[in-house]
């Protein structure tokens, strides 16, 4: 599972010209669900998003988490984060989870964040979305549960 997190001053998602999700300060989370992902990876990733310290404290250091700054999450499913670009010119998306199952995983991810007291807005799964944002910093972080597992295995 991969999450591309952008620290934002604001972000919104539009579908057919209408705003379907919008936040102020917080994280825009683009979430890609791998075909082999489980609820365990989903829970681990949601926990990391909730606690990662990507906001600056009074000394200018990234020491504060979302809840500490009153931030929100705008969650957008993005299967293209699972693109395999090793061969040819056209990306392959065979590693992405089947849409019906992935939709449930994305919904569960949102529920886990909400259970931690975080306000969560969402895009529309499978829709052609337009995402607008003002990246603060800029701060952009890639969280990848498969990479975490590889690193854990090499220790």
N, C-alpha and C positions, 0 to 999 in steps of 0.2 A: 504494500500500500504506500502510495506517495502523496504527500501534501506539500504543495508549494504555498508558503505563507508570505503574504506581503503586509507589512505594517502600514496602515493607511490612516489618513486624516478623515477620509470618507470614501465610500464605495457604493456602487449600486449596480443592479442587474436589470436589464430591460428585455422583454420579450414582445415582439410585434409593436415596439414603440412605447409600451407601458412598463412602468417600474414595478417589478415583482418582489424586489428585496433591496433594502437600503440601510446602511449604517453610517454612523459618524466614526469617531476614533475606534480603532480595533484592528482586526485581522481579516483580510480577504483570504480565504482558504480555498484553493483549487485542489480538489480531492480526486485522485485516480485509484481505483480499486482493481487489484491484480486478481486473476482468475483463481489463484490458490490462497487468497487471503481468508483469514478466519476472524471470528469475533474477538479472539485474543489479540491479534494485530490491531484490529479496530479500536479496542479498548485502550491498548498501549498508546496508540497514536492520539486518541482523544485526550488522554491524560497529559501527554506531552504538550499538545496545543494549549491546554488550559493553564499549564504551569510555566511554560517557557518564558524566560525573562528577556523580552525584546523591547521593553519600553524604558526610557531613560529616567533615572532618579534625579534628585536635585543637584547631584555632582556630575551629571551628564553621562553616567554609566548605565548600560543596559542591565538593570537590576530589578525591574518591575514586570509583573505578569499582567495579563488582561484584567483580571478582577481588581487588581490594585490601582488601575488607572480608570476604572469604570468603562472598560472597552467592550465591544460587541464583536460577533463573528458574522461575516457574510460567507456562507458555504456554497460553493459551486462545484458540481460534479464535472470532472474533466478527464475522460478516458484517454485523451491524447498524451497525458503524462506517462502512460505506459507504452508509448511508441517505441518500436524497434527500428532503428535507422541504420543498422550495420550494413545492410545490403541494398543495392539499388538506390533509386531516387525517391521512391514512394514509401512512406512509413508503413510498417505493419502494426496492427493493433491486436494480434492474436493473444497477447498476454493480458488483455483487459477482460474483466469479468463480464459474463453475459448480462445484458441490460436489466432483465427482470430481477436478478439476484443483486446486482450492483445497486439498483435503486433502493432496495431494502437496507443495504449496508450504509448507504449515504444517509438515509433517514435515521438509522440507528446511531450513526456518528453524531448527527444533530441532537438526538435525544440525550446522548451521553454528555455533550457540552452543556445542554440546558440543565441537566441534573446537577451540574457543578455550579449552577447559578449564573451562567453566562447567557446574555441575550443572543439569540441566533436568528438570522434571516437567511433565506435560501433562494437560489435560482430555481428553475424548473427543469427537472431531470429530463434529458433527451431533447430539450427545446433548442432552437437556434437562438442563442443569447448574445446580447451585447453587454460587455462588462466595462464599466467606467470606474476609475479610481484615482486617488491622489496618494501615491506612495510616499510615506514619510521616511526620510533619512537619506537615500532610500535604504530600506531594510527588507531583504527578501531571503527567506530561508527554505531549504529543501529538506523535508523529513521523509525518510525512506525506511520502512520497517525491514525490508530485505537486506539493506545495507547494515542495519543494526544487528541483524542475525548473523551476517558474515563476520562482522567485527567481533561479536561475542564468541563465535566459534574459533576465531584465530587467537584468542587470549588464553 
